[in-house]
Amino acid sequence: MDTVAPTTSDDAPSGWENADVTVTLTGSGVDDTYYELDDGGLIVGTSVVVSAPPDHSSDGVHTIRYYSSDEAGNVEAERTTSVRIDTTDPTITLASRLPAANANGWNNADVTVTWECSDSLSGARSAQVNETKTANGA
């Protein structure tokens, strides 16, 4: 007699990705594994591909729901994992240049340049980046 449901796990990455991701579903005592990606309908299989096309149409958080059954008819409780796709480049804009250049566009002292950085999905590593320029030249 077999009354124990199979157990399935996934290898979904925990962070943000900027390329296609294949999530593999593995388990012991499994006859069939079922999954659904973003409410796209139930599929039998163990390899879930989350695409990251260059048109950014797949950017965002994708949900994979899955479970397995065994030959005795036992079915495990549904499990859930997420895949995060962000193919859109972060933005960086000049925030300030201090001290300001003279009327001819030059400085005769060190200049600190500050940029503002953002990424609406995965977030920027730093919201602001500063660099002090000390060398002569354009």
N, CA, C and O atoms as a GROMACS GRO file, in nm:
protein
  552
    1MET      N    1   0.085  -0.118   0.000
    1MET     CA    2   0.000   0.000   0.000
    1MET      C    3   0.089   0.124   0.000
    1MET      O    4   0.189   0.130   0.072
    2ASP      N    5   0.052   0.222  -0.081
    2ASP     CA    6   0.128   0.347  -0.092
    2ASP      C    7   0.030   0.462  -0.069
    2ASP      O    8  -0.060   0.485  -0.150
    3THR      N    9   0.048   0.533   0.041
    3THR     CA   10  -0.039   0.647   0.071
    3THR      C   11   0.040   0.777   0.081
    3THR      O   12  -0.014   0.880   0.123
    4VAL      N   13   0.166   0.773   0.042
    4VAL     CA   14   0.252   0.890   0.053
    4VAL      C   15   0.261   0.961  -0.082
    4VAL      O   16   0.298   0.901  -0.183
    5ALA      N   17   0.228   1.088  -0.082
    5ALA     CA   18   0.236   1.168  -0.205
    5ALA      C   19   0.381   1.194  -0.242
    5ALA      O   20   0.467   1.202  -0.154
    6PRO      N   21   0.409   1.206  -0.370
    6PRO     CA   22   0.546   1.239  -0.411
    6PRO      C   23   0.582   1.382  -0.370
    6PRO      O   24   0.495   1.461  -0.334
    7THR      N   25   0.709   1.412  -0.378
    7THR     CA   26   0.756   1.546  -0.345
    7THR      C   27   0.834   1.601  -0.463
    7THR      O   28   0.923   1.534  -0.516
    8THR      N   29   0.800   1.722  -0.505
    8THR     CA   30   0.864   1.785  -0.619
    8THR      C   31   0.930   1.914  -0.573
    8THR      O   32   0.878   1.984  -0.486
    9SER      N   33   1.044   1.945  -0.633
    9SER     CA   34   1.112   2.072  -0.604
    9SER      C   35   1.150   2.139  -0.736
    9SER      O   36   1.139   2.079  -0.843
   10ASP      N   37   1.195   2.264  -0.726
   10ASP     CA   38   1.232   2.340  -0.845
   10ASP      C   39   1.369   2.403  -0.824
   10ASP      O   40   1.418   2.414  -0.711
   11ASP      N   41   1.430   2.444  -0.935
   11ASP     CA   42   1.559   2.512  -0.928
   11ASP      C   43   1.550   2.656  -0.980
   11ASP      O   44   1.644   2.706  -1.041
   12ALA      N   45   1.436   2.721  -0.954
   12ALA     CA   46   1.416   2.859  -1.000
   12ALA      C   47   1.519   2.951  -0.935
   12ALA      O   48   1.546   2.939  -0.815
   13PRO      N   49   1.575   3.044  -1.012
   13PRO     CA   50   1.672   3.139  -0.954
   13PRO      C   51   1.602   3.234  -0.858
   13PRO      O   52   1.483   3.264  -0.875
   14SER      N   53   1.673   3.280  -0.760
   14SER     CA   54   1.612   3.367  -0.659
   14SER      C   55   1.616   3.515  -0.697
   14SER      O   56   1.537   3.595  -0.645
   15GLY      N   57   1.705   3.553  -0.787
   15GLY     CA   58   1.719   3.693  -0.823
   15GLY      C   59   1.657   3.725  -0.958
   15GLY      O   60   1.585   3.644  -1.016
   16TRP      N   61   1.686   3.844  -1.005
   16TRP     CA   62   1.638   3.890  -1.135
   16TRP      C   63   1.727   3.836  -1.245
   16TRP      O   64   1.849   3.826  -1.227
   17GLU      N   65   1.668   3.801  -1.359
   17GLU     CA   66   1.740   3.748  -1.474
   17GLU      C   67   1.711   3.836  -1.595
   17GLU      O   68   1.605   3.898  -1.603
   18ASN      N   69   1.807   3.842  -1.690
   18ASN     CA   70   1.785   3.922  -1.811
   18ASN      C   71   1.795   3.837  -1.937
   18ASN      O   72   1.820   3.890  -2.046
   19ALA      N   73   1.777   3.706  -1.923
   19ALA     CA   74   1.778   3.612  -2.035
   19ALA      C   75   1.676   3.502  -2.005
   19ALA      O   76   1.623   3.492  -1.895
   20ASP      N   77   1.650   3.418  -2.107
   20ASP     CA   78   1.558   3.306  -2.086
   20ASP      C   79   1.600   3.224  -1.965
   20ASP      O   80   1.719   3.208  -1.937
   21VAL      N   81   1.501   3.173  -1.892
   21VAL     CA   82   1.526   3.090  -1.775
   21VAL      C   83   1.453   2.958  -1.793
   21VAL      O   84   1.335   2.956  -1.827
   22THR      N   85   1.523   2.849  -1.771
   22THR     CA   86   1.460   2.717  -1.770
   22THR      C   87   1.460   2.667  -1.627
   22THR      O   88   1.565   2.651  -1.566
   23VAL      N   89   1.340   2.642  -1.576
   23VAL     CA   90   1.324   2.588  -1.440
   23VAL      C   91   1.296   2.439  -1.454
   23VAL      O   92   1.205   2.398  -1.526
   24THR      N   93   1.375   2.359  -1.384
   24THR     CA   94   1.358   2.214  -1.387
   24THR      C   95   1.287   2.170  -1.260
   24THR      O   96   1.324   2.208  -1.149
   25LEU      N   97   1.184   2.088  -1.279
   25LEU     CA   98   1.106   2.033  -1.168
   25LEU      C   99   1.150   1.889  -1.148
   25LEU      O  100   1.144   1.809  -1.242
   26THR      N  101   1.195   1.855  -1.028
   26THR     CA  102   1.243   1.720  -1.001
   26THR      C  103   1.175   1.665  -0.876
   26THR      O  104   1.133   1.741  -0.788
   27GLY      N  105   1.165   1.534  -0.869
   27GLY     CA  106   1.104   1.473  -0.752
   27GLY      C  107   1.134   1.326  -0.742
   27GLY      O  108   1.190   1.265  -0.834
   28SER      N  109   1.097   1.270  -0.629
   28SER     CA  110   1.114   1.126  -0.608
   28SER      C  111   0.977   1.060  -0.603
   28SER      O  112   0.881   1.117  -0.550
   29GLY      N  113   0.968   0.941  -0.657
   29GLY     CA  114   0.842   0.868  -0.658
   29GLY      C  115   0.738   0.931  -0.748
   29GLY      O  116   0.618   0.916  -0.724
   30VAL      N  117   0.781   1.001  -0.851
   30VAL     CA  118   0.690   1.077  -0.938
   30VAL      C  119   0.652   0.996  -1.061
   30VAL      O  120   0.737   0.934  -1.124
   31ASP      N  121   0.524   0.998  -1.093
   31ASP     CA  122   0.476   0.940  -1.219
   31ASP      C  123   0.461   1.052  -1.322
   31ASP      O  124   0.516   1.043  -1.432
   32ASP      N  125   0.386   1.157  -1.287
   32ASP     CA  126   0.368   1.273  -1.374
   32ASP      C  127   0.382   1.401  -1.294
   32ASP      O  128   0.343   1.408  -1.177
   33THR      N  129   0.439   1.503  -1.358
   33THR     CA  130   0.448   1.636  -1.298
   33THR      C  131   0.368   1.731  -1.385
   33THR      O  132   0.375   1.726  -1.508
   34TYR      N  133   0.292   1.818  -1.320
   34TYR     CA  134   0.206   1.914  -1.388
   34TYR      C  135   0.249   2.054  -1.348
   34TYR      O  136   0.282   2.078  -1.232
   35TYR      N  137   0.250   2.145  -1.444
   35TYR     CA  138   0.283   2.284  -1.411
   35TYR      C  139   0.199   2.379  -1.493
   35TYR      O  140   0.144   2.344  -1.598
   36GLU      N  141   0.191   2.501  -1.442
   36GLU     CA  142   0.121   2.609  -1.511
   36GLU      C  143   0.205   2.734  -1.495
   36GLU      O  144   0.244   2.770  -1.384
   37LEU      N  145   0.232   2.801  -1.606
   37LEU     CA  146   0.309   2.925  -1.605
   37LEU      C  147   0.214   3.042  -1.629
   37LEU      O  148   0.151   3.050  -1.734
   38ASP      N  149   0.203   3.131  -1.531
   38ASP     CA  150   0.121   3.252  -1.543
   38ASP      C  151  -0.021   3.224  -1.591
   38ASP      O  152  -0.069   3.292  -1.682
   39ASP      N  153  -0.088   3.129  -1.532
   39ASP     CA  154  -0.226   3.097  -1.568
   39ASP      C  155  -0.242   3.061  -1.715
   39ASP      O  156  -0.347   3.084  -1.775
   40GLY      N  157  -0.136   3.002  -1.774
   40GLY     CA  158  -0.138   2.968  -1.916
   40GLY      C  159  -0.192   2.830  -1.947
   40GLY      O  160  -0.185   2.786  -2.062
   41GLY      N  161  -0.246   2.760  -1.851
   41GLY     CA  162  -0.299   2.627  -1.874
   41GLY      C  163  -0.204   2.520  -1.822
   41GLY      O  164  -0.082   2.538  -1.824
   42LEU      N  165  -0.261   2.411  -1.776
   42LEU     CA  166  -0.185   2.302  -1.716
   42LEU      C  167  -0.110   2.222  -1.822
   42LEU      O  168  -0.168   2.187  -1.926
   43ILE      N  169   0.017   2.193  -1.797
   43ILE     CA  170   0.102   2.119  -1.888
   43ILE      C  171   0.168   2.006  -1.811
   43ILE      O  172   0.204   2.023  -1.695
   44VAL      N  173   0.184   1.890  -1.876
   44VAL     CA  174   0.257   1.779  -1.816
   44VAL      C  175   0.402   1.791  -1.861
   44VAL      O  176   0.429   1.795  -1.981
   45GLY      N  177   0.495   1.797  -1.765
   45GLY     CA  178   0.636   1.808  -1.799
   45GLY      C  179   0.718   1.852  -1.680
   45GLY      O  180   0.665   1.880  -1.572
   46THR      N  181   0.848   1.857  -1.701
   46THR     CA  182   0.938   1.894  -1.592
   46THR      C  183   1.033   2.008  -1.628
   46THR      O  184   1.121   2.042  -1.549
   47SER      N  185   1.015   2.067  -1.744
   47SER     CA  186   1.102   2.175  -1.789
   47SER      C  187   1.016   2.296  -1.826
   47SER      O  188   0.943   2.294  -1.925
   48VAL      N  189   1.025   2.402  -1.745
   48VAL     CA  190   0.945   2.522  -1.765
   48VAL      C  191   1.036   2.632  -1.819
   48VAL      O  192   1.132   2.671  -1.753
   49VAL      N  193   1.006   2.681  -1.938
   49VAL     CA  194   1.087   2.787  -1.999
   49VAL      C  195   1.014   2.920  -1.984
   49VAL      O  196   0.900   2.935  -2.028
   50VAL      N  197   1.081   3.015  -1.922
   50VAL     CA  198   1.031   3.152  -1.911
   50VAL      C  199   1.117   3.235  -2.004
   50VAL      O  200   1.237   3.253  -1.980
   51SER      N  201   1.057   3.286  -2.110
   51SER     CA  202   1.136   3.356  -2.212
   51SER      C  203   1.159   3.502  -2.172
   51SER      O  204   1.085   3.561  -2.094
   52ALA      N  205   1.266   3.556  -2.230
   52ALA     CA  206   1.303   3.696  -2.206
   52ALA      C  207   1.333   3.760  -2.342
   52ALA      O  208   1.449   3.788  -2.372
   53PRO      N  209   1.230   3.784  -2.423
   53PRO     CA  210   1.254   3.840  -2.557
   53PRO      C  211   1.309   3.982  -2.550
   53PRO      O  212   1.284   4.054  -2.454
   54PRO      N  213   1.383   4.023  -2.655
   54PRO     CA  214   1.444   4.156  -2.654
   54PRO      C  215   1.344   4.270  -2.659
   54PRO      O  216   1.381   4.386  -2.636
   55ASP      N  217   1.216   4.241  -2.689
   55ASP     CA  218   1.117   4.349  -2.692
   55ASP      C  219   1.062   4.380  -2.552
   55ASP      O  220   0.972   4.462  -2.539
   56HIS      N  221   1.117   4.315  -2.449
   56HIS     CA  222   1.083   4.339  -2.308
   56HIS      C  223   0.940   4.296  -2.272
   56HIS      O  224   0.891   4.329  -2.164
   57SER      N  225   0.873   4.224  -2.362
   57SER     CA  226   0.733   4.187  -2.340
   57SER      C  227   0.714   4.086  -2.227
   57SER      O  228   0.601   4.064  -2.182
   58SER      N  229   0.820   4.024  -2.182
   58SER     CA  230   0.809   3.926  -2.076
   58SER      C  231   0.866   3.978  -1.944
   58SER      O  232   0.877   3.902  -1.847
   59ASP      N  233   0.902   4.105  -1.940
   59ASP     CA  234   0.958   4.161  -1.817
   59ASP      C  235   0.855   4.158  -1.705
   59ASP      O  236   0.737   4.188  -1.726
   60GLY      N  237   0.899   4.122  -1.587
   60GLY     CA  238   0.812   4.118  -1.470
   60GLY      C  239   0.829   3.988  -1.394
   60GLY      O  240   0.923   3.911  -1.418
   61VAL      N  241   0.739   3.964  -1.302
   61VAL     CA  242   0.744   3.844  -1.218
   61VAL      C  243   0.648   3.740  -1.276
   61VAL      O  244   0.530   3.769  -1.300
   62HIS      N  245   0.699   3.620  -1.297
   62HIS     CA  246   0.620   3.509  -1.352
   62HIS      C  247   0.601   3.403  -1.245
   62HIS      O  248   0.694   3.371  -1.171
   63THR      N  249   0.480   3.349  -1.237
   63THR     CA  250   0.448   3.250  -1.135
   63THR      C  251   0.435   3.112  -1.199
   63THR      O  252   0.366   3.094  -1.299
   64ILE      N  253   0.503   3.016  -1.138
   64ILE     CA  254   0.493   2.876  -1.180
   64ILE      C  255   0.427   2.800  -1.066
   64ILE      O  256   0.477   2.799  -0.954
   65ARG      N  257   0.314   2.737  -1.096
   65ARG     CA  258   0.248   2.649  -1.001
   65ARG      C  259   0.269   2.506  -1.048
   65ARG      O  260   0.255   2.478  -1.167
   66TYR      N  261   0.304   2.416  -0.957
   66TYR     CA  262   0.333   2.278  -0.998
   66TYR      C  263   0.301   2.179  -0.888
   66TYR      O  264   0.295   2.213  -0.770
   67TYR      N  265   0.282   2.054  -0.931
   67TYR     CA  266   0.262   1.943  -0.839
   67TYR      C  267   0.286   1.814  -0.916
   67TYR      O  268   0.289   1.814  -1.039
   68SER      N  269   0.303   1.704  -0.843
   68SER     CA  270   0.324   1.573  -0.906
   68SER      C  271   0.228   1.470  -0.848
   68SER      O  272   0.174   1.486  -0.739
   69SER      N  273   0.210   1.364  -0.926
   69SER     CA  274   0.134   1.248  -0.880
   69SER      C  275   0.222   1.125  -0.896
   69SER      O  276   0.320   1.127  -0.971
   70ASP      N  277   0.186   1.017  -0.826
   70ASP     CA  278   0.262   0.893  -0.840
   70ASP      C  279   0.172   0.785  -0.898
   70ASP      O  280   0.053   0.808  -0.922
   71GLU      N  281   0.228   0.666  -0.922
   71GLU     CA  282   0.153   0.558  -0.985
   71GLU      C  283   0.039   0.507  -0.898
   71GLU      O  284  -0.055   0.446  -0.950
   72ALA      N  285   0.044   0.530  -0.768
   72ALA     CA  286  -0.064   0.487  -0.679
   72ALA      C  287  -0.179   0.586  -0.675
   72ALA      O  288  -0.281   0.561  -0.610
   73GLY      N  289  -0.163   0.701  -0.744
   73GLY     CA  290  -0.269   0.801  -0.747
   73GLY      C  291  -0.257   0.907  -0.640
   73GLY      O  292  -0.346   0.990  -0.626
   74ASN      N  293  -0.148   0.906  -0.564
   74ASN     CA  294  -0.127   1.009  -0.464
   74ASN      C  295  -0.084   1.139  -0.534
   74ASN      O  296  -0.006   1.137  -0.629
   75VAL      N  297  -0.137   1.250  -0.486
   75VAL     CA  298  -0.107   1.381  -0.546
   75VAL      C  299  -0.056   1.474  -0.437
   75VAL      O  300  -0.119   1.488  -0.332
   76GLU      N  301   0.058   1.536  -0.463
   76GLU     CA  302   0.112   1.630  -0.364
   76GLU      C  303   0.037   1.762  -0.370
   76GLU      O  304  -0.030   1.793  -0.468
   77ALA      N  305   0.048   1.839  -0.264
   77ALA     CA  306  -0.012   1.973  -0.261
   77ALA      C  307   0.061   2.062  -0.362
   77ALA      O  308   0.181   2.047  -0.385
   78GLU      N  309  -0.013   2.152  -0.420
   78GLU     CA  310   0.045   2.243  -0.519
   78GLU      C  311   0.155   2.329  -0.456
   78GLU      O  312   0.142   2.376  -0.343
   79ARG      N  313   0.262   2.347  -0.531
   79ARG     CA  314   0.373   2.432  -0.490
   79ARG      C  315   0.381   2.549  -0.586
   79ARG      O  316   0.330   2.543  -0.698
   80THR      N  317   0.446   2.656  -0.542
   80THR     CA  318   0.458   2.776  -0.624
   80THR      C  319   0.599   2.831  -0.616
   80THR      O  320   0.663   2.828  -0.511
   81THR      N  321   0.647   2.880  -0.730
   81THR     CA  322   0.775   2.952  -0.734
   81THR      C  323   0.761   3.068  -0.831
   81THR      O  324   0.664   3.076  -0.907
   82SER      N  325   0.858   3.157  -0.830
   82SER     CA  326   0.854   3.274  -0.918
   82SER      C  327   0.984   3.286  -0.995
   82SER      O  328   1.091   3.245  -0.948
   83VAL      N  329   0.973   3.344  -1.115
   83VAL     CA  330   1.090   3.378  -1.196
   83VAL      C  331   1.075   3.526  -1.230
   83VAL      O  332   0.969   3.570  -1.275
   84ARG      N  333   1.182   3.602  -1.207
   84ARG     CA  334   1.181   3.746  -1.230
   84ARG      C  335   1.266   3.779  -1.352
   84ARG      O  336   1.385   3.746  -1.357
   85ILE      N  337   1.203   3.844  -1.451
   85ILE     CA  338   1.271   3.880  -1.576
   85ILE      C  339   1.277   4.032  -1.587
   85ILE      O  340   1.176   4.100  -1.571
   86ASP      N  341   1.396   4.084  -1.616
   86ASP     CA  342   1.413   4.228  -1.639
   86ASP      C  343   1.517   4.246  -1.750
   86ASP      O  344   1.637   4.237  -1.726
   87THR      N  345   1.470   4.271  -1.872
   87THR     CA  346   1.560   4.290  -1.986
   87THR      C  347   1.576   4.437  -2.022
   87THR      O  348   1.648   4.470  -2.116
   88THR      N  349   1.509   4.524  -1.949
   88THR     CA  350   1.517   4.667  -1.975
   88THR      C  351   1.638   4.726  -1.902
   88THR      O  352   1.656   4.705  -1.783
   89ASP      N  353   1.720   4.801  -1.977
   89ASP     CA  354   1.838   4.863  -1.916
   89ASP      C  355   1.796   4.965  -1.811
   89ASP      O  356   1.693   5.030  -1.825
   90PRO      N  357   1.876   4.979  -1.707
   90PRO     CA  358   1.850   5.085  -1.609
   90PRO      C  359   1.877   5.221  -1.675
   90PRO      O  360   1.940   5.230  -1.780
   91THR      N  361   1.827   5.326  -1.612
   91THR     CA  362   1.851   5.460  -1.663
   91THR      C  363   1.952   5.531  -1.574
   91THR      O  364   1.960   5.506  -1.454
   92ILE      N  365   2.028   5.620  -1.636
   92ILE     CA  366   2.123   5.703  -1.562
   92ILE      C  367   2.117   5.843  -1.621
   92ILE      O  368   2.126   5.861  -1.743
   93THR      N  369   2.101   5.941  -1.535
   93THR     CA  370   2.093   6.080  -1.580
   93THR      C  371   2.185   6.167  -1.496
   93THR      O  372   2.205   6.142  -1.377
   94LEU      N  373   2.240   6.268  -1.559
   94LEU     CA  374   2.327   6.361  -1.489
   94LEU      C  375   2.244   6.442  -1.392
   94LEU      O  376   2.146   6.506  -1.431
   95ALA      N  377   2.282   6.440  -1.266
   95ALA     CA  378   2.208   6.515  -1.164
   95ALA      C  379   2.276   6.648  -1.135
   95ALA      O  380   2.210   6.751  -1.121
   96SER      N  381   2.410   6.646  -1.125
   96SER     CA  382   2.480   6.771  -1.097
   96SER      C  383   2.627   6.760  -1.132
   96SER      O  384   2.683   6.650  -1.144
   97ARG      N  385   2.688   6.876  -1.147
   97ARG     CA  386   2.832   6.888  -1.171
   97ARG      C  387   2.876   7.010  -1.092
   97ARG      O  388   2.846   7.124  -1.127
   98LEU      N  389   2.950   6.982  -0.981
   98LEU     CA  390   2.986   7.090  -0.890
   98LEU      C  391   3.136   7.098  -0.870
   98LEU      O  392   3.201   6.995  -0.852
   99PRO      N  393   3.193   7.213  -0.871
   99PRO     CA  394   3.128   7.342  -0.900
   99PRO      C  395   3.094   7.352  -1.048
   99PRO      O  396   3.148   7.279  -1.132
  100ALA      N  397   3.005   7.442  -1.079
  100ALA     CA  398   2.965   7.463  -1.218
  100ALA      C  399   3.084   7.515  -1.299
  100ALA      O  400   3.174   7.579  -1.245
  101ALA      N  401   3.082   7.487  -1.427
  101ALA     CA  402   3.188   7.534  -1.517
  101ALA      C  403   3.179   7.685  -1.534
  101ALA      O  404   3.074   7.746  -1.513
  102ASN      N  405   3.292   7.746  -1.572
  102ASN     CA  406   3.291   7.890  -1.598
  102ASN      C  407   3.222   7.919  -1.732
  102ASN      O  408   3.170   7.827  -1.795
  103ALA      N  409   3.220   8.042  -1.774
  103ALA     CA  410   3.151   8.082  -1.897
  103ALA      C  411   3.208   8.013  -2.020
  103ALA      O  412   3.138   8.000  -2.121
  104ASN      N  413   3.331   7.967  -2.015
  104ASN     CA  414   3.394   7.897  -2.128
  104ASN      C  415   3.378   7.744  -2.119
  104ASN      O  416   3.429   7.671  -2.204
  105GLY      N  417   3.307   7.698  -2.015
  105GLY     CA  418   3.283   7.554  -2.000
  105GLY      C  419   3.392   7.478  -1.927
  105GLY      O  420   3.398   7.356  -1.936
  106TRP      N  421   3.480   7.550  -1.854
  106TRP     CA  422   3.592   7.487  -1.786
  106TRP      C  423   3.586   7.508  -1.634
  106TRP      O  424   3.519   7.599  -1.584
  107ASN      N  425   3.657   7.422  -1.565
  107ASN     CA  426   3.677   7.436  -1.420
  107ASN      C  427   3.827   7.443  -1.392
  107ASN      O  428   3.907   7.386  -1.467
  108ASN      N  429   3.865   7.511  -1.287
  108ASN     CA  430   4.005   7.512  -1.247
  108ASN      C  431   4.023   7.448  -1.109
  108ASN      O  432   4.122   7.471  -1.040
  109ALA      N  433   3.924   7.366  -1.071
  109ALA     CA  434   3.928   7.292  -0.945
  109ALA      C  435   3.865   7.155  -0.970
  109ALA      O  436   3.804   7.132  -1.074
  110ASP      N  437   3.881   7.064  -0.873
  110ASP     CA  438   3.820   6.932  -0.885
  110ASP      C  439   3.669   6.946  -0.905
  110ASP      O  440   3.607   7.037  -0.850
  111VAL      N  441   3.612   6.857  -0.985
  111VAL     CA  442   3.469   6.860  -1.015
  111VAL      C  443   3.405   6.730  -0.967
  111VAL      O  444   3.454   6.621  -1.000
  112THR      N  445   3.298   6.739  -0.890
  112THR     CA  446   3.223   6.621  -0.848
  112THR      C  447   3.100   6.609  -0.936
  112THR      O  448   3.015   6.698  -0.940
  113VAL      N  449   3.092   6.497  -1.006
  113VAL     CA  450   2.979   6.469  -1.095
  113VAL      C  451   2.888   6.369  -1.025
  113VAL      O  452   2.936   6.269  -0.971
  114THR      N  453   2.758   6.395  -1.027
  114THR     CA  454   2.661   6.307  -0.963
  114THR      C  455   2.559   6.262  -1.066
  114THR      O  456   2.505   6.343  -1.141
  115TRP      N  457   2.533   6.131  -1.069
  115TRP     CA  458   2.433   6.074  -1.158
  115TRP      C  459   2.324   6.008  -1.075
  115TRP      O  460   2.351   5.951  -0.969
  116GLU      N  461   2.200   6.016  -1.122
  116GLU     CA  462   2.086   5.947  -1.062
  116GLU      C  463   2.061   5.820  -1.143
  116GLU      O  464   2.057   5.825  -1.266
  117CYS      N  465   2.045   5.708  -1.075
  117CYS     CA  466   2.026   5.578  -1.140
  117CYS      C  467   1.893   5.518  -1.097
  117CYS      O  468   1.853   5.529  -0.981
  118SER      N  469   1.824   5.453  -1.191
  118SER     CA  470   1.699   5.386  -1.154
  118SER      C  471   1.671   5.268  -1.246
  118SER      O  472   1.719   5.262  -1.359
  119ASP      N  473   1.593   5.176  -1.196
  119ASP     CA  474   1.546   5.060  -1.271
  119ASP      C  475   1.412   5.023  -1.209
  119ASP      O  476   1.405   4.983  -1.093
  120SER      N  477   1.306   5.035  -1.287
  120SER     CA  478   1.172   5.019  -1.232
  120SER      C  479   1.139   4.876  -1.190
  120SER      O  480   1.047   4.856  -1.110
  121LEU      N  481   1.211   4.776  -1.240
  121LEU     CA  482   1.181   4.638  -1.201
  121LEU      C  483   1.278   4.585  -1.097
  121LEU      O  484   1.243   4.567  -0.981
  122SER      N  485   1.400   4.560  -1.139
  122SER     CA  486   1.495   4.495  -1.048
  122SER      C  487   1.566   4.592  -0.955
  122SER      O  488   1.631   4.550  -0.860
  123GLY      N  489   1.552   4.722  -0.981
  123GLY     CA  490   1.614   4.822  -0.896
  123GLY      C  491   1.759   4.846  -0.934
  123GLY      O  492   1.828   4.755  -0.981
  124ALA      N  493   1.805   4.966  -0.914
  124ALA     CA  494   1.944   5.001  -0.941
  124ALA      C  495   2.030   4.961  -0.822
  124ALA      O  496   1.983   4.963  -0.708
  125ARG      N  497   2.154   4.926  -0.846
  125ARG     CA  498   2.245   4.893  -0.735
  125ARG      C  499   2.261   5.012  -0.642
  125ARG      O  500   2.266   4.996  -0.520
  126SER      N  501   2.269   5.130  -0.701
  126SER     CA  502   2.278   5.253  -0.624
  126SER      C  503   2.185   5.355  -0.687
  126SER      O  504   2.178   5.366  -0.810
  127ALA      N  505   2.114   5.430  -0.604
  127ALA     CA  506   2.024   5.533  -0.656
  127ALA      C  507   2.103   5.654  -0.706
  127ALA      O  508   2.055   5.730  -0.790
  128GLN      N  509   2.222   5.670  -0.652
  128GLN     CA  510   2.304   5.783  -0.690
  128GLN      C  511   2.451   5.742  -0.695
  128GLN      O  512   2.498   5.667  -0.609
  129VAL      N  513   2.523   5.791  -0.796
  129VAL     CA  514   2.665   5.764  -0.811
  129VAL      C  515   2.739   5.896  -0.821
  129VAL      O  516   2.699   5.984  -0.896
  130ASN      N  517   2.846   5.908  -0.745
  130ASN     CA  518   2.929   6.030  -0.745
  130ASN      C  519   3.069   5.994  -0.791
  130ASN      O  520   3.119   5.884  -0.762
  131GLU      N  521   3.132   6.086  -0.861
  131GLU     CA  522   3.271   6.069  -0.899
  131GLU      C  523   3.336   6.206  -0.904
  131GLU      O  524   3.280   6.301  -0.959
  132THR      N  525   3.453   6.216  -0.844
  132THR     CA  526   3.526   6.342  -0.846
  132THR      C  527   3.634   6.333  -0.953
  132THR      O  528   3.716   6.240  -0.953
  133LYS      N  529   3.633   6.429  -1.044
  133LYS     CA  530   3.732   6.437  -1.151
  133LYS      C  531   3.842   6.533  -1.109
  133LYS      O  532   3.815   6.648  -1.074
  134THR      N  533   3.965   6.483  -1.112
  134THR     CA  534   4.078   6.566  -1.066
  134THR      C  535   4.181   6.592  -1.174
  134THR      O  536   4.270   6.675  -1.157
  135ALA      N  537   4.169   6.520  -1.287
  135ALA     CA  538   4.270   6.531  -1.391
  135ALA      C  539   4.238   6.646  -1.486
  135ALA      O  540   4.123   6.685  -1.502
  136ASN      N  541   4.342   6.699  -1.546
  136ASN     CA  542   4.325   6.802  -1.649
  136ASN      C  543   4.276   6.739  -1.778
  136ASN      O  544   4.309   6.624  -1.808
  137GLY      N  545   4.196   6.813  -1.854
  137GLY     CA  546   4.150   6.767  -1.983
  137GLY      C  547   4.003   6.794  -2.003
  137GLY      O  548   3.933   6.837  -1.911
  138ALA      N  549   3.957   6.769  -2.124
  138ALA     CA  550   3.818   6.794  -2.158
  138ALA      C  551   3.729   6.688  -2.100
  138ALA      O  552   3.608   6.692  -2.118
   0.00000   0.00000   0.00000
